[in-house]
Structure formats: C-alpha cells, structure tokens
Amino acid sequence: MRVISMDWRDVCVASYAVDPGVVADTLPDGLAVDTFDGDAYLSVVPFVMADVRPYRFPRAVAPTFGELNLRTYVTGAGGPGVYFYNLDATDRLGVRLARATYRLPYYDASQRIVRRGDRIEFESERTHRGVPPCSFDATYAPTGEPTPADAGSLTAFLLERYRFYVEGSGTLLRGEVEHDPWRACEATLDVGENDLFAVNGFREPSGDPHVVYSPGVEVAAHSPVRD
C-alpha cells in the first residue's frame, strides 16, 4: 500500500568498490551481498528530500529537507535492494516517524545545502543525541546530460533499486518504492570531510569512487512488510 509521496532531488551517488566480505559481516540474517563484477559497493548519497507528504496529499503541506546516507547493495527474498547504515536528515519529525514506522537508522543533523549554478555544496553535521558524531562536507556537479542508465551497466546496478531492507526488532522488513527509471550522468565530487565510513565501522575504501548525478525522481513509498 502506498503511504508516502516525495521527490528525491539533486542526488549524488558516490560508490566505492569493496571486498564482499567487508559488507557480508554487517548484514542481518536473510540478506546476501549483491555484487557487480565480483565487487560489493558502499555508496555515499547526499540529496534533497523534497515535498515529503502522505500519499496523494498536496505538495503545499509538505516539508523539504536534506538527507545523507551510506548504503550497500543486497538481495533478499523480495529481490535486489539496498541496505542502509545511516540516514542523517534535518527534519526532526520526519526522523522520528521514519525510525518508528520504517525502523530505518535515521539521525538528526544540521545541514547546509547551497546550489551555485550546476554545483551543489552539501555540508552535514549530526546532532542526534546518544550516537557518535558524523561530519560530511562535499561539493558535486554533473558533467553531462542525464540519461537513462544502460542495461547491465554499473550505474544501472547501483540506481535501479526499488526496495530497501531493514532489521526491526529481530525481524527483516522490506519496503517497496515506485518511481520512473533514473536519469543520471557522470559527476565530479570534491570531498572535504567524510566520517560516514568510520562512524559505521568501515575503513576508508581505496580507489576512486564511481560518481553519478541525477536531477531526481518522484517517489511513492509503500508500508514495510516482513520479507
């Protein structure tokens, strides 16, 4: 059942190849690492969560705020999806609703998001009580015209995911999302500070990330169900 409408805008997905064992050790029972050409991936994803509202409610009543997450790619009984390690956001009410309803690891954060032409400056500082601090500071920008990802490409593997998995009270839950296929292009990423790996127990990955930008998609999210 669709319960939430929202837009994901100005999305950067910076994905780092890692050994599958690095990811496998962090996953709950019922999930397996999904790989591309033998590699697992950890993706840093800053973006704008826009017009978040109950399904089919008017946009006029909907808040817009920043979000920053670290995610990986998995398969479960429901099919391929993503698994989140953290989602830092500036909407305090939304953080609490998402933690209670979806069991997602959302955390309060103070963020500054500024667009200068095609460049997006994104700063985030976690403010959530009782958890480790997490700072992030980066600038990203598209370098081409966004188009649908080629079937079988790494970009398609990373973006064309229509469900997420989360562990809640010992039970694996699955949430489905609906949206048009992503339109994306290569992008530049200049990182000043990034605590996302360390705060989630990972070493800084070696090698350059695969970086893409998308103007975004309109999304409908379903109620989570047991996987």
N, C-alpha and C positions, 0 to 999 in steps of 0.2 A: 504494500500500500504506500503510495506517495505521501510524504508528510511534510517535506521542506522543499521550497524553491530557493535558488540562489544563482548568482553568477560568480565564476572564477575568472578574474581579470589580471592582465599583466603578469602572466605566470612564467617563472623561470624554473627549469628543471635541470639541475647540475648533478650528473650521475657519475659515480666513481666505481670502477670495477674492483671487486674484492674476491678473495677466495670464498667459495660457497660455504666452507666450514666456519668462517667468521660469522656468517649470518645464521647458519643452522643452529648454532649453540644458543641463539637468542629467541628462537621461535617456540610458541606453545605447542602442545600436542595437537595433532590434526593438521598442521601446516608443514609444507615442504618448500625448500628453496626453489625458486624458479630462476633459471639461468639462460643466458644468451651466449652462444659460442663458448660455453664452459665457465663463464664468469657470472657471479652474483653481482648485484648493484645496490649501492646506497645512494639515495638521491636527496639532495638539499633543495627544498622547494619554497621560495618566498613568493607571495602573490597577494592580491586583494580579494577578499571575500565580500562580495557586493550584494546588496538588496536581499539579505537573508530573512526569510519570512515563511509562515505556514503556507503549504501548497495552495496556489491559486489566490493567495491574498494579494492586494495591490502593493506595488513597489513603494508607494508613498509612506507606508508604515514600517519599512524595512531598514535596518542598520547596515552600514558598510564599514569594514574594518580590515586590518592587515592580519595575515597568518604566515607562519613559518613552520615548516615541518621537515622531519627526517623520516624517510620511509624506505622500505625494501620491497622486493617482488616475490610473491609466493603463489603456491597452488594449494587449494583445499578441496573439500568435497563439492563445493559450489563452482569450482573452476579457478582460473587465474585471477589474482587480485593483488592488492597492496597490503602491507602491514606497517603501521605507524609506530615509531618510537616516541615521538613527541609532536604536539601541535601547539605552538605558542601564539596567542591571539590577544587583541586589545579589548575585546568585548567581554566584560566580566560576567554579564548574564548569560551570554552565549557559551562561555567556557563552562559554567556550571550546568547548564542544560545539556551540553554535549557529554560532559563527564557522567551525568546521572542517567541520561537516556540511551546514549550510544556506548558508554563505558570507554570512550576514547581518551587517550592521555593528553588532554588539553591543559594548558597552563596560562595564567595571566602574564601579560607582557606589556611593556611600554614600547611603542614603535613610532618611527618617523619614516614616512614614505613620500618621496618627492619625485615628480616627473619633470625632467628637463629635456624637452624635445623627445627623442626616442629613448633616452637614458632614464632608468629608474634607480633612484637611490633608496636603499632599504636598510634601516637600522632597527634592531630589536634588542631589548633588554628584559629578561624575565624578572617579574616582580612577584611571582606566586610564593606564598609563604610555605615553609617547611620542605622545600625542594631545592636542589642545587641551582645556583645562578647559571644563566646561559646568555652570552652576548653574541651578536651577529651584526656585521657591517659589510655591505657589498653594494656594488653598482653593476647593473646588467643592461644590455641593449641588444635588439635584434640586428642582424647583419644582412638580412634578405627579406623576401616577401613570404609571409606564412602560407603554406600549402599543406594539404593532407599528407600524412606520412606514408611512404612507400610500404606496401605489404611486405613483411619479412625483415624490415629494417630494425636497427636498434631503437630508433625513435619510436616506431610503432610498438615495439615490445614494452617500452617504458611508459608510453602515454595511453595506449588503448586498453585501459583497465576500467572495468565497470562494476567493481565491487571491492570492498575492504573487509578485512578480518580483524577481530578484536577479541581478547580474552576478558570475560566478565564473570567474576565470582566462580572461577573454575570451569566456566562453560565457554566454548568457542562460538562466537557470534559472527554473522555475515551481514553486511549492509550493501544493498544494491544502489547504484546511481544510474541515471539516464541522461545522456546528452549527445549532441551531434559528434561525429568524428572530429578529433583535434586538428587544427591548422597550426603548424609550427614552422620555425626556421632556425638556422644556426644563430648563436648569440655569443656575445662577449660577456665575460664575468670577471670583475675585479674585486677580490675579497680582501678586506682589511682585517676582519676578525671573524672567527667561526668556531664557537665552542660546541657545536652540535655533536660532533663525533665523540669528543672527550666526555661530555655530560651523559652520553648514552653508553659509555663503556667501550668505545671503539678507538683503536689507534687511527691517527690521520692516514687516510689511504695514500698510497704512492701513485704517481702518474697524474696526468691532466684529466679533468672531467669531460664528459660529453655534455655540452651545454646547448639547450634549445630554449626558445622563447615562443610563447603563444599569446595572442591578444585575449584568449579565453573562450569559455563556453557557458551556455545557460544550462543549469543542472536541476534535476528533480531527484531527491533522495528518498529512499524507502525506509520503513521501520526495520530495524535489525531483527534477524531471526536466528535460531540455532542452526549451525552449519551441519 
